[in-house]
Amino acid sequence: MLTHDAALFPAYATALLGWWLLDRRTTLWRGVPAATFQRPWAEFAYALLASVAIVGVGQMWQRGWLLPEDGGPLRSALNQVLIFSPVFLLLALRRQGPATAWVRTERAWARLLAGAVLAAAAVAVYTLVRAGADPAPAVLLRIPRWHHFDEAVQVLCEDVVVAVLLARLVAAVRRPWIAVSLVAVLFAAGHIPALLAGGAAPAELLGLSRDVALGIGVLSAVVRARDVLWFFPVHLALDLLQFAPVSGA
């Protein structure tokens, strides 16, 4: 049986395989035009600046300078919106619609439903391979609860931010595989300082190669779909599994 981090790999792989099959057999992600920008490198730079601003607002939240939270999910969710607001403000100021963040409104319900089904399959695989995890039906019933609303808002905002960055980088380099590989490596490398500070063993650092492979797979599917809505339920469900009250482990 596997640890949480190791069990995420087959879980995400299941969701990605399911998406690939759906993409081949349905028209949910067909004929989506690529986002175009007159100056893609400039737009990517603006998106990077907005991301830095997000970090700054996040520091304000950690110091208690945003909305006071009462332990409930609503105010916490509003704070998450404030934290990620620099990217939403950027889209408004640049007069760029949701499609440039790979949030497509047409048939959104169908793509969210597809993502929910893929999330359920991923959770089922996770519970089979994770040491100490509760059975899949019990775990699945614990995910769609009101007190997870703030986590849902946070994950959706994270996905939108990644899509904003990736859409502009893909348009700039004109080689999706380069953009995907670069972002996946950067995300994995971002964990190195924390691992070193925690006295991580060499085996844990080698585990980052697994994270890179997983990131390339996930981001490749998102780029091909030009849509983050299908991925949001998968991301949310697998993120919540790190908590024992959800997974039981």
C-alpha positions as CSV (number, residue, x, y, z in Angstrom):
1,M,0.0,0.0,0.0
2,L,1.1,3.5,-0.8
3,T,1.5,6.8,1.1
4,H,-0.7,9.8,0.2
5,D,1.8,11.4,-2.2
6,A,2.5,8.1,-4.0
7,A,-1.2,7.2,-4.2
8,L,-1.9,10.5,-6.0
9,F,0.0,9.3,-9.1
10,P,-2.3,6.4,-10.1
11,A,-5.3,8.5,-9.1
12,Y,-4.4,11.4,-11.4
13,A,-3.3,8.9,-14.1
14,T,-6.8,7.4,-13.9
15,A,-8.4,10.8,-14.4
16,L,-6.1,11.6,-17.3
17,L,-6.8,8.3,-19.0
18,G,-10.5,8.9,-18.6
19,W,-10.3,12.4,-20.0
20,W,-8.3,11.1,-23.0
21,L,-11.1,8.5,-23.7
22,L,-13.8,11.2,-23.4
23,D,-11.9,13.5,-25.7
24,R,-11.8,10.8,-28.3
25,R,-15.4,9.8,-28.0
26,T,-17.2,13.1,-27.4
27,T,-17.2,16.6,-28.8
28,L,-16.9,18.4,-25.5
29,W,-13.4,19.8,-26.3
30,R,-13.5,19.9,-30.1
31,G,-13.0,23.0,-32.2
32,V,-11.9,25.3,-29.4
33,P,-9.9,28.2,-30.9
34,A,-6.6,29.0,-29.2
35,A,-6.4,32.3,-27.2
36,T,-4.6,34.9,-29.2
37,F,-2.8,38.0,-28.0
38,Q,-1.2,40.9,-29.9
39,R,1.8,40.8,-27.6
40,P,1.8,37.4,-25.9
41,W,5.1,37.9,-24.1
42,A,3.8,41.2,-22.6
43,E,0.6,39.5,-21.6
44,F,2.6,36.7,-19.9
45,A,4.7,39.3,-18.1
46,Y,1.5,41.0,-16.8
47,A,0.2,37.7,-15.7
48,L,3.5,37.0,-13.8
49,L,3.2,40.4,-12.1
50,A,-0.4,39.5,-11.1
51,S,0.9,36.2,-9.7
52,V,3.4,38.1,-7.6
53,A,0.6,40.4,-6.3
54,I,-1.3,37.3,-5.3
55,V,1.6,36.2,-3.1
56,G,1.5,39.7,-1.5
57,V,-2.2,39.6,-0.8
58,G,-1.7,36.1,0.6
59,Q,0.8,37.5,3.1
60,M,-1.8,40.1,4.1
61,W,-4.3,37.3,4.7
62,Q,-1.8,35.4,6.9
63,R,-1.4,38.5,9.0
64,G,-5.1,38.8,9.4
65,W,-5.4,42.0,7.3
66,L,-8.3,40.8,5.1
67,L,-11.8,39.8,6.2
68,P,-12.1,38.5,9.7
69,E,-12.9,34.8,9.6
70,D,-15.4,33.1,12.0
71,G,-14.4,29.5,11.2
72,G,-17.1,29.2,8.6
73,P,-16.5,28.6,4.9
74,L,-18.2,31.7,3.5
75,R,-15.8,34.4,4.8
76,S,-12.9,32.1,4.1
77,A,-14.1,31.7,0.5
78,L,-14.4,35.5,0.2
79,N,-10.8,35.9,1.4
80,Q,-9.7,33.4,-1.2
81,V,-11.4,35.6,-3.9
82,L,-9.5,38.6,-2.5
83,I,-6.2,36.8,-2.5
84,F,-6.6,35.8,-6.2
85,S,-8.2,39.1,-7.2
86,P,-5.1,40.5,-8.9
87,V,-5.5,38.0,-11.8
88,F,-9.3,38.8,-12.1
89,L,-8.4,42.5,-12.1
90,L,-5.8,41.9,-14.8
91,L,-8.4,40.3,-17.0
92,A,-10.8,43.2,-16.5
93,L,-8.1,45.8,-17.1
94,R,-6.8,44.1,-20.3
95,R,-10.4,43.5,-21.4
96,Q,-9.8,39.8,-21.8
97,G,-12.7,37.4,-21.4
98,P,-13.0,34.1,-19.5
99,A,-12.0,32.2,-22.7
100,T,-8.5,33.6,-22.3
101,A,-8.3,31.9,-18.9
102,W,-9.7,28.7,-20.5
103,V,-13.0,29.1,-18.7
104,R,-15.5,28.3,-21.4
105,T,-19.1,29.0,-20.6
106,E,-20.7,27.0,-23.4
107,R,-21.7,23.5,-22.2
108,A,-19.9,24.2,-19.0
109,W,-22.3,22.0,-17.1
110,A,-21.4,19.0,-19.3
111,R,-17.6,19.5,-18.8
112,L,-18.1,20.0,-15.0
113,L,-20.1,16.8,-14.9
114,A,-17.4,14.9,-16.9
115,G,-14.9,16.2,-14.4
116,A,-17.0,15.0,-11.5
117,V,-17.2,11.5,-13.0
118,L,-13.4,11.5,-13.6
119,A,-12.9,12.7,-10.0
120,A,-15.0,9.8,-8.6
121,A,-12.9,7.3,-10.6
122,A,-9.7,8.9,-9.4
123,V,-10.9,8.8,-5.8
124,A,-11.8,5.1,-6.1
125,V,-8.4,4.3,-7.3
126,Y,-6.8,6.3,-4.5
127,T,-8.8,4.5,-1.9
128,L,-7.7,1.1,-3.3
129,V,-3.9,1.9,-3.2
130,R,-3.6,4.3,-0.2
131,A,-2.7,2.7,3.1
132,G,-5.5,3.1,5.6
133,A,-8.0,4.8,3.3
134,D,-11.7,4.3,3.9
135,P,-13.8,2.6,1.1
136,A,-14.5,4.8,-1.9
137,P,-18.3,5.3,-1.3
138,A,-17.7,6.7,2.2
139,V,-14.9,9.0,1.0
140,L,-16.9,10.3,-2.0
141,L,-19.8,11.2,0.3
142,R,-17.5,13.4,2.4
143,I,-16.3,15.5,-0.4
144,P,-19.4,17.6,-1.5
145,R,-20.0,19.2,1.9
146,W,-20.6,22.9,2.7
147,H,-17.6,23.2,4.9
148,H,-15.4,22.5,1.9
149,F,-16.8,25.5,0.0
150,D,-13.7,27.6,0.7
151,E,-11.4,24.9,-0.5
152,A,-13.4,24.7,-3.7
153,V,-13.1,28.4,-4.3
154,Q,-9.4,28.3,-3.6
155,V,-8.8,25.4,-6.0
156,L,-10.9,26.9,-8.8
157,C,-8.9,30.2,-8.4
158,E,-5.6,28.3,-8.5
159,D,-6.7,26.5,-11.7
160,V,-7.7,29.8,-13.3
161,V,-4.4,31.4,-12.4
162,V,-2.4,28.5,-13.9
163,A,-4.6,28.7,-17.1
164,V,-4.0,32.4,-17.4
165,L,-0.2,31.9,-17.2
166,L,-0.2,28.9,-19.4
167,A,-2.5,30.3,-22.2
168,R,-0.2,33.3,-22.6
169,L,3.0,31.3,-22.4
170,V,1.7,28.8,-25.1
171,A,0.8,31.8,-27.3
172,A,4.3,33.3,-26.8
173,V,6.4,30.2,-27.4
174,R,4.1,28.6,-29.9
175,R,5.2,25.2,-28.7
176,P,2.8,23.8,-26.2
177,W,5.2,21.1,-25.1
178,I,7.8,23.6,-24.2
179,A,5.3,25.7,-22.1
180,V,4.0,22.6,-20.4
181,S,7.4,21.2,-19.5
182,L,8.7,24.5,-18.3
183,V,5.7,25.1,-16.0
184,A,5.8,21.5,-14.7
185,V,9.5,21.8,-13.8
186,L,9.0,25.2,-12.2
187,F,6.2,23.9,-10.0
188,A,8.2,20.9,-8.9
189,A,11.3,23.1,-8.3
190,G,9.2,25.3,-6.1
191,H,9.0,22.5,-3.6
192,I,12.8,22.1,-3.2
193,P,13.4,24.9,-0.7
194,A,10.7,23.6,1.7
195,L,12.0,20.0,1.3
196,L,15.6,21.0,2.0
197,A,14.5,23.1,5.0
198,G,12.7,20.0,6.4
199,G,15.7,17.8,6.0
200,A,14.3,15.8,3.1
201,A,16.0,12.6,2.2
202,P,17.5,12.1,-1.3
203,A,14.6,9.7,-2.1
204,E,12.1,12.5,-1.4
205,L,14.0,14.9,-3.8
206,L,14.0,12.1,-6.5
207,G,10.2,11.9,-6.0
208,L,10.0,15.4,-7.6
209,S,10.6,13.6,-11.0
210,R,7.3,11.9,-10.4
211,D,5.7,15.3,-9.8
212,V,7.2,16.6,-13.0
213,A,5.8,13.7,-15.0
214,L,2.4,14.1,-13.3
215,G,2.5,17.9,-14.0
216,I,3.3,17.3,-17.6
217,G,0.4,14.9,-18.0
218,V,-2.1,17.2,-16.3
219,L,-1.0,20.4,-18.0
220,S,-0.9,18.7,-21.4
221,A,-4.5,17.6,-21.0
222,V,-5.5,21.1,-19.9
223,V,-3.7,22.7,-22.8
224,R,-5.2,20.3,-25.3
225,A,-8.7,20.9,-23.9
226,R,-8.2,24.7,-23.5
227,D,-10.5,24.2,-20.5
228,V,-10.0,24.1,-16.8
229,L,-13.6,23.3,-15.8
230,W,-13.2,19.6,-16.3
231,F,-10.0,19.5,-14.2
232,F,-11.4,21.5,-11.3
233,P,-13.5,18.6,-9.7
234,V,-10.5,16.2,-10.1
235,H,-8.1,18.7,-8.5
236,L,-10.5,19.5,-5.7
237,A,-11.3,15.9,-4.8
238,L,-7.7,14.8,-4.8
239,D,-6.6,17.8,-2.8
240,L,-9.2,17.1,-0.1
241,L,-7.9,13.5,0.2
242,Q,-4.9,14.8,2.1
243,F,-7.2,15.4,5.1
244,A,-7.9,12.4,7.4
245,P,-11.6,13.4,8.0
246,V,-12.1,12.9,4.2
247,S,-9.9,10.0,3.3
248,G,-9.9,8.2,6.7
249,A,-6.1,7.7,6.4
